Amino acid sequence: FYAVNFVSADNIKYMPKGASTWTNLRPKLNSNGTDRFLQTSRVILNFKDRLVTLNTIENENGVDRAYTSRCRFSQNGNPTNEATSWIDDTEGIAGFLDAPTQEQIISAEHIKDRVIVYFERSTWELVYSGNKALPFIWKRINSVLGCESSFSVVGFDKSVLGVGNVGVHTCNGVNVSRIDQ
């Protein structure tokens, strides 16, 4: 079980199987000697045997920096090895992918085998590519309907419901449409 609260000092928390206390996860992001760590993120979820963080805060040489449109992902399997599971400078282990937009990631939700990612004013899908070097790609679904709050998204069997700045809308993975008109 993994949890984030988007507070850099609190890091990512997880509860190992059989444990009764939380453990911090602050993974190292590179192997070349520079101090880079993943501090936290707005959204954390499991997808395709990887732990995925969206809208990250990363520490670089002691300074926190926000990457508001970033998807960062761990290696396949166990993401809790802080020394090796998140290394992004060795191809095929882990990495990141920035969405081609200036908007912030607000929320995300699974629909069956898809991840729908809501930005401030747009909706995207995080598509699994199957490529070991770059396992995910961004696909824009809608360029005008986004989400207002991290907790305003509700997942259903065939769609995701979101509350945006222009109304309530639903995304089925192909289209985003308002339901309140």
Helices and strands as residue ranges (DSSP letters): E 2-3, G 8-10, E 12-14, E 23-25, E 36-47, E 50-60, E 63-73, E 95-98, E 105-111, E 114-119, E 123-128, E 136-142, E 154-155, E 160-163, E 168-171, E 176-178
